[in-house]
Amino acid sequence: MSVNDLRELSVTELKNKIVDLKKELMDSRFALATSQLEDTSVFKKIRKEIAQANTVLTEKLSVENVEEGE
């Protein structure tokens, strides 16, 4: 999912997306531990998506705080 797609999501949807990505990361770790995972680059991709979602979430929350302050 691209950053532009993430920006279209609401705050609640972003939080749910982050939770889903963290679950996916955990599942990938279990798959690696049980030798079922062949492509370990998945970890980097998931961590990157989590970071992007957190960044967009922070942007949205800071914009909301600025708008409330005006």
C-alpha positions in Angstrom: 0.0 0.0 0.0 1.5 3.4 -1.0 1.7 6.4 1.2 -1.0 8.2 -0.8 -3.4 5.3 -0.2 -2.6 5.5 3.5 -3.4 9.2 3.5 -6.9 8.5 2.2 -7.7 6.3 5.2 -9.3 7.7 8.4 -7.5 7.7 11.8 -9.4 4.6 12.9 -8.7 2.7 9.7 -5.0 3.6 10.0 -4.9 2.3 13.6 -6.5 -1.0 12.4 -4.1 -1.2 9.5 -1.1 -0.8 11.9 -2.5 -3.6 14.1 -3.0 -5.9 11.1 0.6 -5.2 10.0 2.0 -6.0 13.4 0.0 -9.3 13.4 1.4 -10.0 10.0 4.9 -9.3 11.2 4.4 -11.6 14.2 3.1 -14.4 11.9 6.1 -14.0 9.7 8.4 -14.4 12.7 6.6 -17.6 13.6 6.9 -18.9 10.1 10.7 -18.1 10.1 11.1 -19.9 13.4 9.4 -23.0 12.0 11.3 -22.9 8.8 8.2 -22.2 6.7 9.4 -18.7 5.5 11.6 -18.6 2.4 11.7 -14.9 1.7 13.1 -13.0 4.7 12.8 -9.6 2.9 9.2 -9.7 4.1 10.3 -8.4 7.5 11.8 -5.2 6.0 8.7 -4.6 3.8 6.3 -5.0 6.7 8.4 -2.8 9.1 8.5 -0.1 6.4 4.7 -0.2 5.9 4.2 0.1 9.7 6.6 3.1 9.8 4.7 4.7 6.9 1.3 4.1 8.5 2.6 5.6 11.8 4.0 8.6 10.0 0.6 9.3 8.3 -1.2 8.7 11.5 1.0 11.3 13.3 0.4 13.7 10.5 -3.3 13.4 10.7 -3.4 13.7 14.5 -1.2 16.8 14.4 -3.4 18.4 11.8 -6.4 17.7 14.0 -4.7 19.2 17.0 -3.8 22.3 15.1 -7.4 22.7 13.7 -8.8 22.3 17.2 -6.5 25.0 18.6 -7.6 27.6 16.1 
